[in-house]
């Protein structure tokens, strides 16, 4: 894939905030694609990327899509809204599924199918299906972090696993990892800025992701942020970001505690399960030496076994669905803290340069260089991006945890319901007292089978 | 007796129900003395094996999910309906327990617990229940009574006492004999013992038992006067002796084997149940930590705060609920323990039978030997080796007079031997008949009791599941409001 010119990003990076159009102001734009925008039907060598005009306008501006957006804006109740269909357009759908093992002489690894459906003009085709491995996701994330330093990039599942401890190819591990990768891509696809990143585009569409060649798509913002000298020290963090930082610290702590509690519960449940299984077998062996009581005791053994199965299911669920999400959010918090730090750095740089420039001006009337203003712009963009992402993150966090905890409660309810059903059907067996009439007893037993 | 699941107060266990009822009914004044004597005259009958009443079913103290008055009535009524003459006249309760201190046999101070036994006439017409006759007994007196019964009725499976020391405990329960929970469960066990004896077709007619219930001071002397101690000693000796029976009764062999199996399996079950209880306790209690962390977390949240906080309270409720749940389960363990101890009584009957059988075989063998000796002496042939025979061979025949007197002595011996064999045979047959009567009764009782114990256990589990569903549904609602 050849890219000729750097693409303007739909972030506030290049223009001062005041000049960036509000996403919804796209309603004023013409409905048909403008002269600068490449029609998706045409197969140019350029992979559907526009030149020049920064694309603040979400694309393609089809009537129905705009209509939907306007409606969504009216809906102010956050609870009824699908978190992944905010006031932005929902025209990029990605899914990760179908894990497959690849064995080569050098290594063994898993690939996942990444499917894309989109109506965006930045993409040549409306649909893509590629295979990617974890390394590729890692590459994407690094690229996103580098090229969008003012934004919060969603976390990836853990990279390294202890080879001896965890089976990298076990069904549960692969399943859990795949779900996390799916979430990762979905979060990016739903982000109003990140979803337009060309690295994402490449990731989703390219046949072979030639990472070594690298896409020289670092924007000016990216470069300039990267080149921030580390010598500046922040004096005062603005109060809203202080609060943010404090919240992150406390939340991180609480999540860690919850993770530990959940793990402890799983451990206790596993030990309980071991004893419970043995408990069931004793009833079964007792049944062997009884006549009248044989059926009741076998019933007991069966009932206890059913409860064991139900408990096993619940524990597995918790282990696969609950814990990974917790850990993911802990990683998310780390990402957020990093962005916060970078923001601090940009503020520090600006303040440092400003101070130096002011001093020089006082000395010999040198005017304040344009560089300082650029720094100020950068910092203000950073602040705005961070605030916007923070709001998104809070809202998503609320939905995610609501779902997570409701799911946990649900699983417990299901577990108890299964057990209750088993015990209730056992009572029927136990109360069956047709011991005088052996024939009817036998037929009842047959019915119960 | 069919148990239906009624939604009553799930916290009301049968034992607490009984003690509530007892507390309500108890009054301090005593029965007039005449009644005691009259009752004694009516109730006590001479005990013969032939007169034993045919086996009746004994009701079980294992109802659940019913109100206290209902449960109490159920027990008493069932026992009276199918019961013995004794229970038709009297209601028996072990109402309470008290600590006492006093000097023991080696003149040292000790603390022990005494139990209050209440007897009152069974309700005939409606009206206020009369004041009970009461006396205090300690555990060792119950043991004495039981030993007496064991010795006096060796063909009966004597109901067991509750355990002397707490065994099969899970970590929360105390193994201390003076611990109030242990004392309470023992009180119930002792009442159960008395009711079992009182509802037994043979044992309920025993005079010593009746005196145990009515005569606080003079009872000990009365027991000792029966001279059962001597029998007790010889019984112990014989039970621990090793002997081999030539033609064991297959039924008794099978019964002993079954009894051993039952003992093993119930011990296993009790041990594992204790471990299961321990683990379950752990699972529930850890959830309490969620309560705390949700509360802390809710402090930093805006919209999510309320939901988290309330959910945390439900987690606390969940964690706390395990205490009651496991306490109720102890009741099931107690029912199993009773039958564990019953296996010892069964074994003891089997051993007694073996002993009687052995004695019969020995007597028969002895008789055969003597008859052979006589034949030898009479015909002059030596078929079996005897010292007398050898010496007479070696040192010459004895005189006809000597031979005559020896024959006469043998004849006498043989007659005595035949009497002995006949007696032993009768004894054995009587024992077998009476024992199997009781064994059949016991088997039915055991099947019924254990089935009902399983039912009440299942009901407890259902109640636990319902509580779980309740709490987690509440938590779910809180979460969905986050």
Interface residues (C-beta under 8 A of the other chain):
Chain A: X247 X250 X251 X254 X257 X258 X261 X264 X265 X268 X269 X271 X272 X275 X276 X278 X279 X282 X283 X285 X286 X289 X292 X293 X296 X297 X300 X303 X398 X401 X402 X405 X406 X409 X410 X412 X413 X415 X416 X417 X419 X420 X423 X424 X426 X427 X430 X431 X433
Chain B: X2 X3 X5 X258 X261 X262 X265 X266 X268 X269 X272 X273 X275 X276 X278 X279 X280 X282 X283 X286 X287 X289 X290 X293 X296 X297 X300 X303 X304 X307 X311 X447 X450 X451 X454 X455 X458 X459 X461 X462 X465 X466 X468 X469 X472 X473 X475 X476 X479 X480 X482
